[in-house]
Amino acid sequence: EVYKLADGSIFSGRQAYNYGLIDTLGGFEDAVRLAAELAGISGKPQTVKDFVPRKGFFDLLGGLLRNVGRASSTGSLGPEILYLY
């Protein structure tokens, strides 16, 4: 029966629920609440979220301008490794 669905398709939450692939529909908070219940945690569970601030337009523009300034001072526009978000 699973081979009918195992063709690489992407399902919405509602479709997955209708096909019996998931037990219930919900979001992140629902999943945390259910995990806490299953783990026997009483009260509101504490979660840790790793916050990485997104770079804005001017941060990205500043990075480009720094590269142009460096290239003009060294006279090189060669390849370099950049970590852009």
A tleap script that builds the chain and sets N, CA, C and O, in Angstrom:
source leaprc.protein.ff14SB
mol = sequence {
  NGLU VAL TYR LYS LEU ALA ASP GLY SER ILE
  PHE SER GLY ARG GLN ALA TYR ASN TYR GLY
  LEU ILE ASP THR LEU GLY GLY PHE GLU ASP
  ALA VAL ARG LEU ALA ALA GLU LEU ALA GLY
  ILE SER GLY LYS PRO GLN THR VAL LYS ASP
  PHE VAL PRO ARG LYS GLY PHE PHE ASP LEU
  LEU GLY GLY LEU LEU ARG ASN VAL GLY ARG
  ALA SER SER THR GLY SER LEU GLY PRO GLU
  ILE LEU TYR LEU CTYR
}
set mol.1.N position { 0.819 -1.201 0.000 }
set mol.1.CA position { 0.000 0.000 0.000 }
set mol.1.C position { 0.860 1.261 0.000 }
set mol.1.O position { 0.493 2.266 -0.610 }
set mol.2.N position { 2.003 1.210 0.683 }
set mol.2.CA position { 2.870 2.385 0.734 }
set mol.2.C position { 3.474 2.691 -0.637 }
set mol.2.O position { 3.806 3.843 -0.915 }
set mol.3.N position { 3.619 1.703 -1.482 }
set mol.3.CA position { 4.206 1.929 -2.802 }
set mol.3.C position { 3.334 2.825 -3.676 }
set mol.3.O position { 3.833 3.446 -4.614 }
set mol.4.N position { 2.044 2.900 -3.380 }
set mol.4.CA position { 1.164 3.803 -4.123 }
set mol.4.C position { 1.561 5.259 -3.892 }
set mol.4.O position { 1.380 6.105 -4.767 }
set mol.5.N position { 2.104 5.545 -2.707 }
set mol.5.CA position { 2.446 6.914 -2.341 }
set mol.5.C position { 3.933 7.219 -2.477 }
set mol.5.O position { 4.315 8.387 -2.538 }
set mol.6.N position { 4.772 6.201 -2.526 }
set mol.6.CA position { 6.231 6.388 -2.502 }
set mol.6.C position { 6.771 6.641 -3.907 }
set mol.6.O position { 7.521 5.836 -4.458 }
set mol.7.N position { 6.371 7.779 -4.472 }
set mol.7.CA position { 6.831 8.113 -5.819 }
set mol.7.C position { 7.607 9.430 -5.861 }
set mol.7.O position { 7.851 9.979 -6.935 }
set mol.8.N position { 7.994 9.935 -4.678 }
set mol.8.CA position { 8.734 11.185 -4.609 }
set mol.8.C position { 7.855 12.414 -4.510 }
set mol.8.O position { 8.354 13.539 -4.503 }
set mol.9.N position { 6.551 12.208 -4.432 }
set mol.9.CA position { 5.633 13.347 -4.327 }
set mol.9.C position { 5.790 14.053 -2.991 }
set mol.9.O position { 6.211 13.454 -2.000 }
set mol.10.N position { 5.448 15.325 -2.979 }
set mol.10.CA position { 5.427 16.116 -1.755 }
set mol.10.C position { 3.971 16.310 -1.372 }
set mol.10.O position { 3.154 16.710 -2.201 }
set mol.11.N position { 3.643 16.025 -0.112 }
set mol.11.CA position { 2.267 16.124 0.349 }
set mol.11.C position { 2.111 17.292 1.310 }
set mol.11.O position { 3.020 17.610 2.076 }
set mol.12.N position { 0.958 17.919 1.259 }
set mol.12.CA position { 0.629 18.917 2.273 }
set mol.12.C position { 0.320 18.175 3.569 }
set mol.12.O position { 0.163 16.954 3.573 }
set mol.13.N position { 0.235 18.918 4.660 }
set mol.13.CA position { -0.116 18.288 5.928 }
set mol.13.C position { -1.462 17.601 5.862 }
set mol.13.O position { -1.619 16.488 6.365 }
set mol.14.N position { -2.430 18.249 5.250 }
set mol.14.CA position { -3.781 17.681 5.133 }
set mol.14.C position { -3.758 16.396 4.309 }
set mol.14.O position { -4.407 15.418 4.678 }
set mol.15.N position { -3.026 16.384 3.206 }
set mol.15.CA position { -2.928 15.177 2.381 }
set mol.15.C position { -2.263 14.046 3.159 }
set mol.15.O position { -2.735 12.909 3.125 }
set mol.16.N position { -1.171 14.348 3.861 }
set mol.16.CA position { -0.479 13.321 4.646 }
set mol.16.C position { -1.402 12.746 5.707 }
set mol.16.O position { -1.387 11.541 5.960 }
set mol.17.N position { -2.205 13.600 6.328 }
set mol.17.CA position { -3.161 13.136 7.339 }
set mol.17.C position { -4.219 12.238 6.694 }
set mol.17.O position { -4.546 11.180 7.230 }
set mol.18.N position { -4.746 12.655 5.558 }
set mol.18.CA position { -5.774 11.861 4.873 }
set mol.18.C position { -5.243 10.510 4.408 }
set mol.18.O position { -5.989 9.532 4.374 }
set mol.19.N position { -3.965 10.446 4.049 }
set mol.19.CA position { -3.353 9.184 3.626 }
set mol.19.C position { -2.914 8.318 4.806 }
set mol.19.O position { -2.472 7.187 4.610 }
set mol.20.N position { -3.032 8.834 6.017 }
set mol.20.CA position { -2.636 8.073 7.197 }
set mol.20.C position { -1.139 8.073 7.454 }
set mol.20.O position { -0.633 7.211 8.171 }
set mol.21.N position { -0.425 9.034 6.874 }
set mol.21.CA position { 1.022 9.092 7.065 }
set mol.21.C position { 1.401 9.770 8.376 }
set mol.21.O position { 2.493 9.540 8.898 }
set mol.22.N position { 0.517 10.596 8.911 }
set mol.22.CA position { 0.750 11.268 10.186 }
set mol.22.C position { -0.469 11.089 11.072 }
set mol.22.O position { -1.566 10.815 10.585 }
set mol.23.N position { -0.271 11.247 12.389 }
set mol.23.CA position { -1.352 11.032 13.345 }
set mol.23.C position { -2.249 12.242 13.516 }
set mol.23.O position { -3.452 12.099 13.734 }
set mol.24.N position { -1.678 13.430 13.420 }
set mol.24.CA position { -2.451 14.643 13.648 }
set mol.24.C position { -1.805 15.816 12.930 }
set mol.24.O position { -0.652 15.747 12.505 }
set mol.25.N position { -2.565 16.888 12.804 }
set mol.25.CA position { -2.054 18.118 12.205 }
set mol.25.C position { -1.700 19.097 13.308 }
set mol.25.O position { -2.367 19.132 14.342 }
set mol.26.N position { -0.669 19.885 13.105 }
set mol.26.CA position { -0.299 20.883 14.100 }
set mol.26.C position { 0.980 21.576 13.706 }
set mol.26.O position { 1.614 21.244 12.704 }
set mol.27.N position { 1.346 22.553 14.521 }
set mol.27.CA position { 2.557 23.321 14.277 }
set mol.27.C position { 3.633 22.990 15.285 }
set mol.27.O position { 3.571 21.971 15.973 }
set mol.28.N position { 4.622 23.863 15.364 }
set mol.28.CA position { 5.770 23.647 16.238 }
set mol.28.C position { 5.353 23.545 17.700 }
set mol.28.O position { 5.776 22.632 18.409 }
set mol.29.N position { 4.519 24.484 18.150 }
set mol.29.CA position { 4.097 24.485 19.558 }
set mol.29.C position { 3.310 23.224 19.898 }
set mol.29.O position { 3.453 22.681 20.994 }
set mol.30.N position { 2.483 22.757 18.971 }
set mol.30.CA position { 1.739 21.513 19.190 }
set mol.30.C position { 2.696 20.334 19.336 }
set mol.30.O position { 2.497 19.470 20.191 }
set mol.31.N position { 3.726 20.298 18.508 }
set mol.31.CA position { 4.703 19.212 18.572 }
set mol.31.C position { 5.469 19.241 19.891 }
set mol.31.O position { 5.718 18.190 20.482 }
set mol.32.N position { 5.843 20.429 20.357 }
set mol.32.CA position { 6.552 20.559 21.631 }
set mol.32.C position { 5.656 20.103 22.777 }
set mol.32.O position { 6.095 19.377 23.669 }
set mol.33.N position { 4.389 20.538 22.746 }
set mol.33.CA position { 3.446 20.154 23.799 }
set mol.33.C position { 3.258 18.639 23.840 }
set mol.33.O position { 3.277 18.047 24.919 }
set mol.34.N position { 3.079 18.008 22.688 }
set mol.34.CA position { 2.893 16.559 22.637 }
set mol.34.C position { 4.156 15.825 23.083 }
set mol.34.O position { 4.066 14.828 23.799 }
set mol.35.N position { 5.325 16.300 22.672 }
set mol.35.CA position { 6.584 15.674 23.098 }
set mol.35.C position { 6.742 15.772 24.607 }
set mol.35.O position { 7.206 14.827 25.246 }
set mol.36.N position { 6.355 16.920 25.188 }
set mol.36.CA position { 6.438 17.089 26.643 }
set mol.36.C position { 5.494 16.129 27.348 }
set mol.36.O position { 5.857 15.531 28.361 }
set mol.37.N position { 4.286 15.977 26.819 }
set mol.37.CA position { 3.334 15.025 27.410 }
set mol.37.C position { 3.895 13.610 27.376 }
set mol.37.O position { 3.848 12.893 28.376 }
set mol.38.N position { 4.425 13.211 26.227 }
set mol.38.CA position { 4.964 11.853 26.086 }
set mol.38.C position { 6.178 11.627 26.979 }
set mol.38.O position { 6.426 10.504 27.418 }
set mol.39.N position { 6.938 12.691 27.250 }
set mol.39.CA position { 8.126 12.584 28.100 }
set mol.39.C position { 7.792 12.735 29.579 }
set mol.39.O position { 8.663 12.567 30.432 }
set mol.40.N position { 6.535 13.050 29.886 }
set mol.40.CA position { 6.136 13.204 31.279 }
set mol.40.C position { 6.563 14.525 31.893 }
set mol.40.O position { 6.717 14.614 33.111 }
set mol.41.N position { 6.758 15.549 31.080 }
set mol.41.CA position { 7.149 16.866 31.579 }
set mol.41.C position { 5.884 17.626 31.946 }
set mol.41.O position { 4.985 17.783 31.121 }
set mol.42.N position { 5.819 18.099 33.188 }
set mol.42.CA position { 4.640 18.852 33.613 }
set mol.42.C position { 4.891 20.347 33.434 }
set mol.42.O position { 6.038 20.794 33.453 }
set mol.43.N position { 3.838 21.102 33.263 }
set mol.43.CA position { 3.976 22.536 33.048 }
set mol.43.C position { 4.366 22.840 31.620 }
set mol.43.O position { 4.399 21.963 30.756 }
set mol.44.N position { 4.660 24.107 31.398 }
set mol.44.CA position { 5.052 24.519 30.045 }
set mol.44.C position { 6.508 24.140 29.791 }
set mol.44.O position { 7.392 24.557 30.539 }
set mol.45.N position { 6.769 23.352 28.740 }
set mol.45.CA position { 8.152 22.951 28.460 }
set mol.45.C position { 8.983 24.132 27.967 }
set mol.45.O position { 8.478 25.021 27.282 }
set mol.46.N position { 10.247 24.125 28.322 }
set mol.46.CA position { 11.177 25.165 27.880 }
set mol.46.C position { 11.844 24.697 26.593 }
set mol.46.O position { 12.252 23.541 26.476 }
set mol.47.N position { 11.947 25.588 25.651 }
set mol.47.CA position { 12.624 25.263 24.397 }
set mol.47.C position { 13.791 26.224 24.199 }
set mol.47.O position { 13.782 27.350 24.696 }
set mol.48.N position { 14.773 25.764 23.478 }
set mol.48.CA position { 15.936 26.590 23.162 }
set mol.48.C position { 15.933 26.798 21.655 }
set mol.48.O position { 15.940 25.842 20.880 }
set mol.49.N position { 15.921 28.046 21.260 }
set mol.49.CA position { 15.944 28.370 19.836 }
set mol.49.C position { 17.234 29.114 19.540 }
set mol.49.O position { 17.545 30.114 20.186 }
set mol.50.N position { 17.974 28.628 18.574 }
set mol.50.CA position { 19.217 29.268 18.163 }
set mol.50.C position { 18.863 30.383 17.190 }
set mol.50.O position { 18.431 30.125 16.067 }
set mol.51.N position { 19.048 31.609 17.622 }
set mol.51.CA position { 18.683 32.759 16.799 }
set mol.51.C position { 19.913 33.289 16.076 }
set mol.51.O position { 20.897 33.683 16.701 }
set mol.52.N position { 19.842 33.291 14.775 }
set mol.52.CA position { 20.905 33.860 13.949 }
set mol.52.C position { 20.285 35.028 13.189 }
set mol.52.O position { 19.436 34.821 12.322 }
set mol.53.N position { 20.701 36.244 13.503 }
set mol.53.CA position { 20.090 37.387 12.820 }
set mol.53.C position { 20.371 37.352 11.323 }
set mol.53.O position { 21.479 37.042 10.885 }
set mol.54.N position { 19.354 37.673 10.567 }
set mol.54.CA position { 19.507 37.704 9.117 }
set mol.54.C position { 20.221 38.983 8.718 }
set mol.54.O position { 20.044 40.035 9.332 }
set mol.55.N position { 21.019 38.869 7.693 }
set mol.55.CA position { 21.711 40.055 7.192 }
set mol.55.C position { 20.732 40.863 6.351 }
set mol.55.O position { 19.989 40.321 5.533 }
set mol.56.N position { 20.751 42.152 6.569 }
set mol.56.CA position { 19.902 43.053 5.807 }
set mol.56.C position { 20.569 43.503 4.524 }
set mol.56.O position { 21.706 43.140 4.222 }
set mol.57.N position { 19.838 44.290 3.791 }
set mol.57.CA position { 20.328 44.786 2.505 }
set mol.57.C position { 21.631 45.560 2.660 }
set mol.57.O position { 22.567 45.363 1.885 }
set mol.58.N position { 21.694 46.438 3.656 }
set mol.58.CA position { 22.882 47.270 3.817 }
set mol.58.C position { 24.077 46.464 4.320 }
set mol.58.O position { 25.219 46.811 4.018 }
set mol.59.N position { 23.833 45.389 5.086 }
set mol.59.CA position { 24.933 44.506 5.487 }
set mol.59.C position { 25.550 43.844 4.260 }
set mol.59.O position { 26.771 43.786 4.118 }
set mol.60.N position { 24.687 43.346 3.376 }
set mol.60.CA position { 25.184 42.709 2.158 }
set mol.60.C position { 25.872 43.724 1.248 }
set mol.60.O position { 26.916 43.435 0.662 }
set mol.61.N position { 25.287 44.904 1.135 }
set mol.61.CA position { 25.887 45.950 0.313 }
set mol.61.C position { 27.248 46.362 0.867 }
set mol.61.O position { 28.193 46.574 0.107 }
set mol.62.N position { 27.346 46.475 2.193 }
set mol.62.CA position { 28.627 46.810 2.816 }
set mol.62.C position { 29.682 45.766 2.519 }
set mol.62.O position { 30.841 46.110 2.285 }
set mol.63.N position { 29.304 44.491 2.525 }
set mol.63.CA position { 30.242 43.425 2.196 }
set mol.63.C position { 30.741 43.539 0.769 }
set mol.63.O position { 31.920 43.316 0.496 }
set mol.64.N position { 29.847 43.886 -0.136 }
set mol.64.CA position { 30.256 44.059 -1.530 }
set mol.64.C position { 31.202 45.242 -1.685 }
set mol.64.O position { 32.190 45.168 -2.415 }
set mol.65.N position { 30.891 46.329 -0.993 }
set mol.65.CA position { 31.748 47.512 -1.089 }
set mol.65.C position { 33.125 47.259 -0.488 }
set mol.65.O position { 34.126 47.760 -1.000 }
set mol.66.N position { 33.182 46.483 0.598 }
set mol.66.CA position { 34.489 46.140 1.178 }
set mol.66.C position { 35.317 45.350 0.181 }
set mol.66.O position { 36.522 45.567 0.056 }
set mol.67.N position { 34.666 44.426 -0.533 }
set mol.67.CA position { 35.391 43.624 -1.520 }
set mol.67.C position { 35.898 44.482 -2.671 }
set mol.67.O position { 37.006 44.266 -3.161 }
set mol.68.N position { 35.106 45.445 -3.106 }
set mol.68.CA position { 35.538 46.333 -4.182 }
set mol.68.C position { 36.722 47.166 -3.712 }
set mol.68.O position { 37.693 47.338 -4.449 }
set mol.69.N position { 36.648 47.687 -2.481 }
set mol.69.CA position { 37.755 48.469 -1.944 }
set mol.69.C position { 39.017 47.646 -1.819 }
set mol.69.O position { 40.105 48.130 -2.132 }
set mol.70.N position { 38.893 46.414 -1.369 }
set mol.70.CA position { 40.056 45.540 -1.227 }
set mol.70.C position { 40.641 45.218 -2.594 }
set mol.70.O position { 41.860 45.203 -2.765 }
set mol.71.N position { 39.767 44.957 -3.573 }
set mol.71.CA position { 40.254 44.617 -4.910 }
set mol.71.C position { 40.978 45.796 -5.537 }
set mol.71.O position { 41.998 45.621 -6.203 }
set mol.72.N position { 40.448 47.006 -5.322 }
set mol.72.CA position { 41.111 48.161 -5.930 }
set mol.72.C position { 42.441 48.463 -5.247 }
set mol.72.O position { 43.368 48.955 -5.890 }
set mol.73.N position { 42.546 48.173 -3.941 }
set mol.73.CA position { 43.805 48.455 -3.248 }
set mol.73.C position { 44.867 47.408 -3.564 }
set mol.73.O position { 46.057 47.724 -3.585 }
set mol.74.N position { 44.454 46.169 -3.809 }
set mol.74.CA position { 45.426 45.119 -4.120 }
set mol.74.C position { 45.593 44.937 -5.619 }
set mol.74.O position { 46.550 44.311 -6.076 }
set mol.75.N position { 44.647 45.494 -6.387 }
set mol.75.CA position { 44.717 45.322 -7.831 }
set mol.75.C position { 44.308 43.940 -8.278 }
set mol.75.O position { 44.602 43.544 -9.406 }
set mol.76.N position { 43.635 43.195 -7.417 }
set mol.76.CA position { 43.262 41.821 -7.742 }
set mol.76.C position { 41.764 41.627 -7.574 }
set mol.76.O position { 41.176 42.050 -6.579 }
set mol.77.N position { 41.173 40.998 -8.535 }
set mol.77.CA position { 39.774 40.584 -8.432 }
set mol.77.C position { 39.697 39.061 -8.486 }
set mol.77.O position { 38.735 38.508 -9.017 }
set mol.78.N position { 40.694 38.388 -7.944 }
set mol.78.CA position { 40.757 36.934 -7.992 }
set mol.78.C position { 39.689 36.270 -7.144 }
set mol.78.O position { 38.939 36.941 -6.435 }
set mol.79.N position { 39.623 34.956 -7.219 }
set mol.79.CA position { 38.610 34.218 -6.464 }
set mol.79.C position { 38.873 34.301 -4.965 }
set mol.79.O position { 40.017 34.418 -4.525 }
set mol.80.N position { 37.792 34.239 -4.193 }
set mol.80.CA position { 37.912 34.231 -2.744 }
set mol.80.C position { 36.724 33.475 -2.161 }
set mol.80.O position { 35.694 33.308 -2.814 }
set mol.81.N position { 36.884 33.032 -0.947 }
set mol.81.CA position { 35.816 32.305 -0.264 }
set mol.81.C position { 35.004 33.305 0.542 }
set mol.81.O position { 35.553 34.050 1.353 }
set mol.82.N position { 33.691 33.320 0.318 }
set mol.82.CA position { 32.794 34.219 1.031 }
set mol.82.C position { 31.716 33.399 1.723 }
set mol.82.O position { 31.232 32.416 1.161 }
set mol.83.N position { 31.342 33.780 2.908 }
set mol.83.CA position { 30.240 33.156 3.624 }
set mol.83.C position { 29.105 34.163 3.676 }
set mol.83.O position { 29.052 34.997 4.580 }
set mol.84.N position { 28.205 34.089 2.718 }
set mol.84.CA position { 27.089 35.024 2.633 }
set mol.84.C position { 25.817 34.327 3.075 }
set mol.84.O position { 25.627 33.141 2.804 }
set mol.85.N position { 24.964 35.043 3.741 }
set mol.85.CA position { 23.692 34.474 4.193 }
set mol.85.C position { 22.580 34.953 3.315 }
set mol.85.O position { 21.424 34.588 3.527 }
savepdb mol mol.pdb
quit
